[in-house]
C-alpha cells in the first residue's frame, strides 16, 4: 500500500470514528429525553389520578360544592388556555398530528411549545378535579411530543433526527408510559401519529419509546392498566353475538366521534355559539355536566376508569345507561375547550356498552366488555391494530386475540360510513392557527379546541 493511500485510509477512519462518537452522544441525549417523558408521564398520571379521587370524595361528602365546580372552573381554565397557555386546550393528540403534517417552527412553538406543555401539565388535573369527563392519556401524548420537539431545537440533534420523527416518538412514548403498554405505544406511533409517513432512524426512536415505558414500569411496577383478566368466549356458540357487537360498536363509536365534530364545527348552531361566546359556552357545558351528575350520580364525572376496572375485576354492576351518560359527559367536557383527553373515556364507553349488551343477550359480561372496548376505540380512531394491542396489554389476556382482532376490524369498517376518518385526524385538519401578531399575544378560542392570535 502506498503511503498516500494509507494516510487517506487513516483519515477516513478517524472521520468515521468521530461521526460514530458524535452520533452516539446525540442518540444518548435522545434517550435522556425519552426517560424524561416517562418520568413526566408517571408524575402526570399521579396528579390526574389524585385529582379524580379528590373529586369523587368531594361529591360524596359535599355534593353541592362538587356540582358548583364545573360551571366555575371550565371558563376559568379556558381563560388560562386562551391568555397564557395557548395551544393547551382539547385532547392534545390532534395538536401533535397537526405538527407532524406541517412541522414548521412557528406551528411547533404554538402547539407544542413551552406554554402548551405547561398548560397541559398543570390545567388538566385542575379540570379533572372539577369533574370533567376527561382522561390524561391524550394530554400525555402532547406532553411527550412537546418535550421531544424541544430536543429537536438543538442543532446537532436536528441534523440527525427530523422534528416530525421526534414528535411521533415523543407522543408514542407518552402512550407507552401512560398505559404501561409499550407495544401499544409502538403501534400508535406508526398507525395513528405516523400515518402515511415514514420515520427516520427508526431503531433509535423505537428504543426511546421503549425506554419511556421502562421508566413507568420501574416506578409503578409490572401492572396491567385494567388488571388481569382470564375472560374467554366460545367462537362457535357466540359468533352471532360477537358479530352483532362489532357492528353496534362501530355505530356507537362513529356517532360518538361525529358528535364531537359537530360541536366544534362553525357551520353547526352549537359550534357557532361556541365560537362567538366561548366562556359562556364553557360555563354552559359545566352546568350540563353538573345537572347530569345530579341525576345520574358521581359516575358522570371523571374518565370512568374506576368503574370500568371494578366491573372487569370485581364483577361490579354498571348502570344500564353508564355508556350513554359517559359518552354525553365526555362530549360535553370536550366541547368546553378545556384540556383533557377522550382516549380513556372512550374505553369506558366501550366497556359500559359491552356490559349493557351482555345483559341484553344474557351473555358473559367480562369478554363482551373487552370486545366492546376494542370496538368503540377502533371506531373512533380507525386504528384497529393499535386498539386491540392496547386493550390486550391492558388486561394481559391472550385468549381473546382473535375475537379482539375480528371486532376491531369490523367496527372500523362500519364506523367509516359515519365517521370518514380518525377523529384525531379530522380534528387536526380543523386546527387553524393565526400568526397575525407577534407572540406571546393574547389569543381567542377557535371552534377546534386550539388557539388563534388576534388580528391586526
Number of C-alpha atoms within 10 A of each C-alpha: 5 6 8 9 10 11 11 11 12 12 12 12 12 12 12 12 12 12 12 12 12 14 15 12 14 19 20 14 14 23 20 16 21 29 23 18 32 32 20 23 31 25 16 23 20 13 19 25 19 15 20 29 15 16 24 21 13 18 19 13 11 12 17 13 12 22 23 16 19 28 22 16 22 30 23 17 23 29 20 17 30 25 15 18 28 32 32 38 32 29 31 33 27 27 32 31 26 23 26 22 16 11 18 12 14 14 18 26 19 26 27 30 23 20 20 25 24 18 22 31 24 16 22 31 26 22 27 31 26 28 34 34 29 36 29 29 27 26 34 36 33 32 33 33 36 29 24 27 30 19 22 22 12 11 10 14 20 15 11 14 22 16 25 28 24 29 32 30 34 34 32 36 40 34 32 33 33 28 25 28 28 27 20 24 30 23 22 26 25 19 18 20 28 21 15 9 13 11 18 14 14 13 9 16 25 18 18 27 30 25 24 34 31 23 23 26 19 9 12 12 11 11 17 17 18 20 15 16 19 13 18 16 17 10 13 7 9 12 13 11 15 22 15 16 23 28 21 22 32 33 24 25 32 30 17 25 26 18 17 19 22 16 23 26 19 18 10 13 12 15 22 17 16 26 18 14 12 23 21 16 22 29 20 20 25 28 20 18 25 26 15 20 21 14 9 14 14 22 22 27 29 31 30 26 20 14 18 25 19 15 20 23 15 9 12 12 15 18 14 15 14 21 26 18 21 26 26 20 29 28 22 24 31 26 26 29 31 33 34 31 27 27 20 20 27 29 26 28 31 29 34 32 28 28 30 22 22 19 13 10 10 9 15 16 21 22 24 28 27 28 28 33 28 36 38 37 32 30 38 32 25 31 23 27 18 25 27 29 22 25 25 23 22 21 21 18 17 14 14 21 15 12 24 28 18 19 28 31 23 22 32 31 20 20 31 18 12 18 26 14 20 21 23 23 20 18 25 22 15 18 17 15 16 13 15 12 14 9 12 13 16 17 23 19 26 25 26 27 28 30 26 22 23 15 10 6
